Each structure stands twice: as C-alpha cells, then as structure tokens.
C-alpha cells in the first residue's frame, strides 16, 4: 500500500515538518526520532537473541 518513499516525497515531508515545528524545534524533533528508532532496533535485536535461548531451554 505504501511503497518506498522517493526523493520528492521526502522533500515534501521535510518541508511540512519545517512549517509545523519551525527551524528551532526541528533538530530536537530529529534527535528524539533518532533515539526512538535506536531504542526500537535495540529492543528488536534483544528479542531476537532472547527467542533462540528460550527455544533451547524448552528442549
């Protein structure tokens, strides 16, 4: 349904974010988004590592 985002779509999103948040808040929003993505990746990596360990304990 939502294919890959191309350059025009990313530019529109960036422009809208600039209008909504303003140039002063945009770095803070980007930093918060980056932290959120990093925490999500870390949690998913830990879940993947935890799953095989649980499977080994069941055997």
N, C-alpha and C positions, 0 to 999 in steps of 0.2 A: 504494500500500500504506500509506504513512504520510501521511495528509492533512495539512492545515495544523494547527498547534498553536493551540488556543484558550486563553483565559484560565485555565480550570480545569487544563488540562494543564501550563501554565507554572507555576502556583502549586504544583502537586504536585512538579514538578522542582526548583523553588526550595526547597521545604520539605525534600526529600530531600538536596539539596546542603548545606543548613544543618545537618542532622543529621549527615551524613557528615564534612564538613570543619570544622564549628564556626564560630561567628561571627568568630573571629580570623583564620582562614585564608581565609574566603570572598572578601574583597577581593583577596587575592593571586591566587586562582584566577580571578576575573573579569578581572583585569588580564592574566594570562597568556593567557586565552582571547581577549581582545580583540586582543592582539598577534598571536596565531596567525592570527586571521581577517584582520587587516590585512595580514600578510605574504602570505597566500594570495591576497587580492584584488590586491595589487601584482604578484605573480608571474603571475597570470592576465592582468592588464592588459598586462604586458610581453610575454607570449606572444602575445597578440592583435596587438600592434603589430609584433612581430617576424615574424609569419607573412606579412602582405602584402609586407614588404620582401623576404623570401625568394622569393615568387612573382614579384616584379618582376625579380629577378636572373636567374631561370630563363629569362625571355623573351628 
